[in-house]
Amino acid sequence: MTNKTRVWITTTKKTNRWVIRWLDADGRSREKTTEHQAIRSTRKHAEKIAALKRIELENGGALPPQDWRDFCDHHYSDEKEQMAKGSRAAVNVALDHFDRICSPRDLADIDSKMISKFSTTLRKEGKRSATIEGYIKRILSAVNWAFGMGYRTERLTYSTKGKRRDSELRSRPITLEEFERMLENVQHVRKSDSKIWKFYLRGLYWSGLRREESVKLGWDWSFDFAVDISGDCPFFRVRGEGHKSGHDQLLPMAPEFAELLKSVPERQRRGRVFKLPKGTGDFPNPDSVGRWVSKIGRMANVVVTHEGDFATARTMRKTFATRWASKLMPAELQKLMRHESIETTLKYYSNVQVGDLWEKMNNGSSSKKDSEKTI
């Protein structure tokens, strides 16, 4: 091997990052610091980047074609294995949608124009803005991981700022009367196990749990997402694998949900909290569970959008958040809802602000009338 294609790896003294070094055609020394956080101190990955750099130099500065499907199934699979189960599943869903809509052949073919097409198609299919942004974020992460590993020569950027977003008032929380109407209609949708589904609906309404969290919720600490009602302060115990944030946490529990759990006889507090029928996996399928909740909302005729959409499991969570927004400060509600961003939490305070303003204006009107009487 000549000096023109000599590539080697070393580490920096200050940051301990791996650095790829080589000699160009003129004999000048060049270097590239491994950029991806997961490979800063991993020799194996640094050697992989060095091998790709050597191939690039031998091909006149151009990388050979990198098959997208092969990249996802083999190279990127190592990175996905380090993710939490929920994150790994979400990445796979995003990649599947991207394959279906864009069908990229080579990693180098993926550009901002293709991402824009992906976004537009998803919106036409009725996907929510938050869902679309999540998919795009995961595609960008995969492609830029490829850049950091040396499979691409350029980083991919795409901004969602200025893109059309769903209205904050797209759907509304439900009233207690509507919730009770849903409970009454459970028996028309799930005749054989209506008692289980009524308990599940009450659980969603009083807990604010996400579907994915609710189907995996357990009574004992062997579950990734579990409840503890043994002490004076009931709480959720969450291992990183069972939570969206990926961090181990002890989280607050709403008093109403704690009371619902305490109504279960002690001898029945085993296994999953909600004994919903399972599919082929270890737990009920969240999507299948969501469809049954939607059917109950439709049967009860609880409409929550201008387009005529019926109440869903997501509606229960929104109702829970709106109810507690009038009693808690934003930072407290963020903790209760397990939101990553405070911006998400603040969306639930619009109704509270309107109510506060109305009360102040009413008090002001009453004071004015009293003063006029005095005059």
Number of C-alpha atoms within 10 A of each C-alpha: 5 6 12 16 18 16 22 17 17 16 17 10 8 6 9 11 20 23 20 21 18 22 18 15 12 8 10 9 10 11 14 14 17 24 17 14 11 13 17 18 15 13 15 10 17 24 19 14 24 24 15 18 27 19 17 18 19 14 12 9 12 13 19 14 13 16 15 19 17 14 17 19 10 10 15 17 13 11 14 17 11 11 14 18 17 15 19 15 13 15 20 16 14 19 19 12 14 21 15 11 15 14 14 16 15 16 21 20 15 19 16 14 11 16 19 15 14 20 22 13 15 19 15 9 9 9 14 14 18 11 13 19 15 14 23 22 16 18 20 19 15 20 25 21 21 22 21 21 24 21 25 24 18 14 13 19 12 13 11 14 7 6 9 9 12 12 8 10 12 10 20 16 21 19 12 11 9 17 18 14 17 23 20 15 20 24 16 13 17 16 11 9 14 17 13 15 24 19 18 18 21 17 21 22 24 22 23 25 21 17 18 19 18 22 23 21 25 24 20 17 15 10 18 18 25 24 22 18 15 9 7 6 11 19 19 19 22 22 19 15 18 22 21 17 16 16 13 15 14 14 15 16 20 15 14 14 18 19 13 14 20 13 9 11 8 9 6 10 14 10 16 19 22 19 17 17 13 13 11 7 7 8 16 19 18 17 11 12 19 16 13 17 24 20 20 27 27 19 17 21 17 21 18 19 14 10 9 12 15 20 27 21 22 20 21 25 21 19 21 22 25 22 18 19 23 17 11 13 12 20 13 15 21 20 14 20 23 19 15 12 9 14 11 12 22 15 15 23 18 13 13 16 13 10 13 12 11 12 12 11 12 12 12 12 12 12 12 12 12 11 10 9 8 7 6
